Amino acid sequence: MKGKVKIILIVICILIGIILLDTIQAVIFNNNPILKIREDYNGGSLYYIDKGILVKAYQYTDGKKDVVLRWEKYSPYENDITQEQPYFFGKVIESTAQYILVEPNEGEEIRKSADKISIGLGENNDMIYPVGTNLKITYTGEIMESYPAQIKATNIEVKSADEFELKVNELIETTDNKLYKILGKEESETYDYDIYCYNVNVEIEIDGNLLSLRDALLNNKISMNEILEKSNKDLLEGKITVANYKDGGSRLYKYDDYTILKCHTIDGNRDVYFGTPEMTINDVK
């Protein structure tokens, strides 16, 4: 009997040692924990979270990684920049590996100086900004008076607006077919998937302007990546809950008055669905 107890204690000590070593290597060397459960994120700046026994590793799409102990308070990295520097929103109208040419949006202060801004990306740039991409560009404040004008950017974000809000209303009169497509992949070069509504009407308020979600997406006023990034942020901040499906990675974001389903199935379905709070993946199969 004493021998069995001794063996159990040895096994426990070994397990504790393995956990401590895994934690130490993760914290000291900023590595992912070996003993972990990975939680993937679809869209946005956060790529995945590796949840270890005592640590969490946050991996971001821009290469940044943060490893923190589970009991530490941590705010997800958002690629934020100091608000002391000026910034503007604009659209990419020409793109190469060395530079991008951006047209500032109507109403931006910098547009009074130039309607086209050239921004160098550096020799070792590996980011691609396709034509039509909406960007938020922070710069030093200096504008070179050439044509196109040139600035030195300190931060470039794929972003259409600082603030936006979805307005989702349940349809009062419905037919047996509650599911309808609001934007097909054949209508836009931006998306390789379809976007649907399930028994709801979806609008979006951007900078005080209310648009249908279809018009906002089709006219590049907002992107689905930005909407999904906000949902991931709301999830991390505890504002909403989520249901994860074992079909390859589909995820249902649950707000009080609506849901967003981002499909990620083994068979290649990447469609997005906006629906009522009661909607599940079974409703849209």
C-alpha positions as semicolon CSV with decimal commas, in nm:
position;residue;x (nm);y (nm);z (nm)
1;M;0,000;0,000;0,000
2;K;0,281;0,239;0,091
3;G;0,446;0,154;-0,239
4;K;0,136;0,259;-0,434
5;V;0,112;0,584;-0,243
6;K;0,477;0,651;-0,315
7;I;0,423;0,590;-0,687
8;I;0,122;0,822;-0,692
9;L;0,319;1,096;-0,518
10;I;0,606;1,055;-0,764
11;V;0,368;1,081;-1,058
12;I;0,207;1,393;-0,908
13;C;0,548;1,552;-0,853
14;I;0,648;1,475;-1,212
15;L;0,327;1,630;-1,345
16;I;0,375;1,942;-1,131
17;G;0,734;1,965;-1,253
18;I;0,626;1,938;-1,616
19;I;0,361;2,209;-1,566
20;L;0,612;2,440;-1,396
21;L;0,876;2,384;-1,666
22;D;0,618;2,448;-1,937
23;T;0,511;2,769;-1,762
24;I;0,868;2,888;-1,709
25;Q;0,971;2,832;-2,073
26;A;0,661;3,013;-2,194
27;V;0,706;3,317;-1,970
28;I;1,086;3,354;-1,997
29;F;1,116;3,293;-2,371
30;N;0,774;3,430;-2,474
31;N;0,683;3,089;-2,614
32;N;0,347;2,921;-2,650
33;P;0,271;2,667;-2,374
34;I;0,319;2,306;-2,483
35;L;0,029;2,182;-2,272
36;K;-0,251;2,389;-2,417
37;I;-0,591;2,423;-2,579
38;R;-0,594;2,647;-2,885
39;E;-0,882;2,888;-2,945
40;D;-0,882;3,020;-3,303
41;Y;-1,026;3,355;-3,405
42;N;-1,175;3,425;-3,748
43;G;-1,093;3,774;-3,865
44;G;-0,950;4,071;-3,678
45;S;-0,606;4,134;-3,529
46;L;-0,615;3,836;-3,290
47;Y;-0,510;3,511;-3,462
48;Y;-0,547;3,264;-3,174
49;I;-0,508;3,211;-2,798
50;D;-0,315;2,913;-2,662
51;K;-0,460;2,843;-2,318
52;G;-0,209;2,659;-2,100
53;I;-0,260;2,535;-1,747
54;L;-0,101;2,842;-1,586
55;V;-0,041;3,076;-1,883
56;K;-0,212;3,215;-2,191
57;A;-0,037;3,306;-2,517
58;Y;-0,208;3,566;-2,735
59;Q;-0,089;3,546;-3,098
60;Y;-0,178;3,834;-3,330
61;T;-0,195;3,845;-3,708
62;D;0,080;4,110;-3,727
63;G;0,328;3,874;-3,554
64;K;0,301;4,018;-3,203
65;K;0,270;3,767;-2,918
66;D;0,194;3,822;-2,550
67;V;0,236;3,549;-2,288
68;V;0,072;3,618;-1,953
69;L;-0,008;3,423;-1,639
70;R;-0,373;3,322;-1,615
71;W;-0,437;3,535;-1,305
72;E;-0,283;3,848;-1,454
73;K;-0,513;4,122;-1,586
74;Y;-0,459;4,160;-1,958
75;S;-0,616;4,382;-2,224
76;P;-0,585;4,237;-2,576
77;Y;-0,344;4,419;-2,800
78;E;-0,527;4,634;-3,055
79;N;-0,231;4,783;-3,243
80;D;-0,327;5,115;-3,082
81;I;-0,130;5,432;-3,156
82;T;-0,090;5,751;-2,963
83;Q;-0,368;5,996;-3,029
84;E;-0,115;6,283;-3,019
85;Q;-0,023;6,205;-3,379
86;P;-0,262;6,299;-3,661
87;Y;-0,440;6,032;-3,860
88;F;-0,686;6,004;-4,145
89;F;-0,903;5,746;-4,318
90;G;-0,865;5,670;-4,684
91;K;-0,883;5,412;-4,961
92;V;-0,594;5,241;-5,143
93;I;-0,597;5,334;-5,513
94;E;-0,255;5,192;-5,605
95;S;-0,050;4,927;-5,428
96;T;0,301;4,782;-5,462
97;A;0,540;4,608;-5,225
98;Q;0,731;4,936;-5,177
99;Y;0,453;5,194;-5,144
100;I;0,078;5,255;-5,148
101;L;-0,117;5,544;-5,293
102;V;-0,412;5,646;-5,078
103;E;-0,705;5,876;-5,148
104;P;-0,819;6,042;-4,822
105;N;-1,193;6,022;-4,755
106;E;-1,413;6,324;-4,813
107;G;-1,409;6,550;-4,508
108;E;-1,059;6,449;-4,392
109;E;-0,843;6,750;-4,303
110;I;-0,545;6,619;-4,500
111;R;-0,754;6,621;-4,818
112;K;-0,727;7,000;-4,814
113;S;-0,356;6,952;-4,883
114;A;-0,376;6,668;-5,133
115;D;-0,626;6,422;-5,277
116;K;-0,358;6,155;-5,322
117;I;-0,104;6,054;-5,059
118;S;0,199;5,835;-5,129
119;I;0,320;5,624;-4,835
120;G;0,646;5,428;-4,841
121;L;0,633;5,080;-4,689
122;G;1,005;5,015;-4,644
123;E;1,241;4,764;-4,801
124;N;1,141;4,468;-4,583
125;N;0,765;4,514;-4,607
126;D;0,565;4,191;-4,627
127;M;0,216;4,343;-4,597
128;I;-0,017;4,362;-4,897
129;Y;-0,288;4,629;-4,916
130;P;-0,512;4,548;-5,216
131;V;-0,664;4,834;-5,416
132;G;-0,992;4,936;-5,253
133;T;-0,880;4,856;-4,898
134;N;-0,993;5,108;-4,634
135;L;-0,711;5,223;-4,408
136;K;-0,658;5,434;-4,099
137;I;-0,317;5,596;-4,134
138;T;-0,133;5,767;-3,852
139;Y;0,161;5,985;-3,953
140;T;0,418;6,224;-3,811
141;G;0,222;6,533;-3,918
142;E;0,461;6,642;-4,192
143;I;0,336;6,650;-4,552
144;M;0,585;6,672;-4,839
145;E;0,449;6,908;-5,103
146;S;0,497;6,685;-5,404
147;Y;0,233;6,526;-5,623
148;P;0,119;6,291;-5,502
149;A;0,193;6,429;-5,156
150;Q;0,413;6,213;-4,932
151;I;0,397;6,141;-4,561
152;K;0,583;5,922;-4,315
153;A;0,333;5,680;-4,162
154;T;0,386;5,558;-3,806
155;N;0,096;5,313;-3,815
156;I;-0,128;5,162;-4,084
157;E;-0,448;4,981;-3,991
158;V;-0,702;4,811;-4,214
159;K;-0,994;5,007;-4,080
160;S;-1,291;5,203;-4,218
161;A;-1,403;5,400;-3,911
162;D;-1,321;5,442;-3,543
163;E;-1,677;5,370;-3,437
164;F;-1,965;5,181;-3,591
165;E;-2,276;5,009;-3,455
166;L;-2,495;4,737;-3,598
167;K;-2,870;4,797;-3,586
168;V;-3,049;4,463;-3,605
169;N;-3,429;4,438;-3,609
170;E;-3,630;4,119;-3,616
171;L;-3,868;4,095;-3,910
172;I;-4,233;4,122;-3,805
173;E;-4,385;3,964;-4,113
174;T;-4,208;3,645;-4,211
175;T;-4,269;3,362;-4,450
176;D;-4,165;3,003;-4,414
177;N;-3,834;3,101;-4,570
178;K;-3,670;3,319;-4,304
179;L;-3,324;3,302;-4,461
180;Y;-3,221;3,543;-4,737
181;K;-2,893;3,650;-4,893
182;I;-2,789;4,014;-4,852
183;L;-2,460;3,995;-5,043
184;G;-2,331;3,723;-5,272
185;K;-1,965;3,656;-5,336
186;E;-2,029;3,703;-5,708
187;E;-2,125;4,067;-5,640
188;S;-1,797;4,173;-5,481
189;E;-1,428;4,105;-5,533
190;T;-1,373;4,153;-5,160
191;Y;-1,546;3,838;-5,035
192;D;-1,516;3,475;-5,135
193;Y;-1,820;3,381;-4,929
194;D;-2,189;3,476;-4,907
195;I;-2,352;3,688;-4,635
196;Y;-2,704;3,609;-4,514
197;C;-2,974;3,729;-4,276
198;Y;-3,200;3,498;-4,078
199;N;-3,534;3,664;-3,991
200;V;-3,368;4,003;-3,930
201;N;-3,295;4,329;-4,108
202;V;-2,943;4,464;-4,050
203;E;-2,831;4,825;-4,076
204;I;-2,507;4,985;-3,964
205;E;-2,436;5,333;-3,830
206;I;-2,098;5,471;-3,935
207;D;-1,994;5,821;-3,828
208;G;-2,357;5,916;-3,773
209;N;-2,475;5,782;-4,109
210;L;-2,721;5,492;-4,117
211;L;-2,681;5,248;-4,406
212;S;-2,810;4,905;-4,489
213;L;-2,541;4,645;-4,421
214;R;-2,554;4,542;-4,786
215;D;-2,483;4,897;-4,909
216;A;-2,209;4,948;-4,649
217;L;-2,030;4,628;-4,752
218;L;-2,086;4,668;-5,123
219;N;-1,961;5,030;-5,122
220;N;-1,664;4,945;-4,900
221;K;-1,782;5,164;-4,611
222;I;-1,706;4,879;-4,368
223;S;-1,565;4,528;-4,400
224;M;-1,675;4,196;-4,256
225;N;-1,328;4,158;-4,104
226;E;-1,386;4,474;-3,901
227;I;-1,726;4,351;-3,784
228;L;-1,581;4,014;-3,682
229;E;-1,284;4,182;-3,517
230;K;-1,524;4,386;-3,303
231;S;-1,710;4,067;-3,208
232;N;-1,384;3,903;-3,103
233;K;-1,297;4,211;-2,899
234;D;-1,643;4,212;-2,735
235;L;-1,593;3,844;-2,651
236;L;-1,253;3,904;-2,489
237;E;-1,396;4,191;-2,286
238;G;-1,679;3,968;-2,161
239;K;-1,957;4,168;-2,329
240;I;-2,092;3,869;-2,522
241;T;-2,076;3,490;-2,522
242;V;-1,988;3,248;-2,799
243;A;-2,078;2,899;-2,913
244;N;-1,802;2,703;-3,088
245;Y;-1,898;2,421;-3,324
246;K;-1,690;2,108;-3,385
247;D;-1,724;2,129;-3,763
248;G;-1,387;2,282;-3,837
249;G;-1,417;2,603;-3,637
250;S;-1,756;2,771;-3,691
251;R;-1,837;3,027;-3,424
252;L;-2,166;3,187;-3,312
253;Y;-2,134;3,528;-3,142
254;K;-2,429;3,587;-2,907
255;Y;-2,539;3,945;-2,842
256;D;-2,850;4,037;-2,644
257;D;-3,057;4,123;-2,952
258;Y;-2,886;3,936;-3,236
259;T;-2,629;3,673;-3,328
260;I;-2,350;3,650;-3,585
261;L;-2,249;3,310;-3,720
262;K;-1,910;3,286;-3,894
263;C;-1,885;2,949;-4,064
264;H;-1,552;2,772;-4,087
265;T;-1,631;2,413;-4,180
266;I;-1,410;2,128;-4,293
267;D;-1,583;2,125;-4,632
268;G;-1,486;2,489;-4,694
269;N;-1,799;2,684;-4,598
270;R;-1,698;3,036;-4,487
271;D;-2,040;3,207;-4,510
272;V;-2,161;3,463;-4,253
273;Y;-2,513;3,479;-4,105
274;F;-2,681;3,754;-3,904
275;G;-2,983;3,634;-3,709
276;T;-3,216;3,653;-3,414
277;P;-3,085;3,585;-3,061
278;E;-3,234;3,234;-3,084
279;M;-3,061;3,143;-3,411
280;T;-2,830;2,839;-3,411
281;I;-2,625;2,676;-3,684
282;N;-2,906;2,426;-3,736
283;D;-3,140;2,703;-3,853
284;V;-2,923;2,789;-4,153
285;K;-2,809;2,446;-4,269
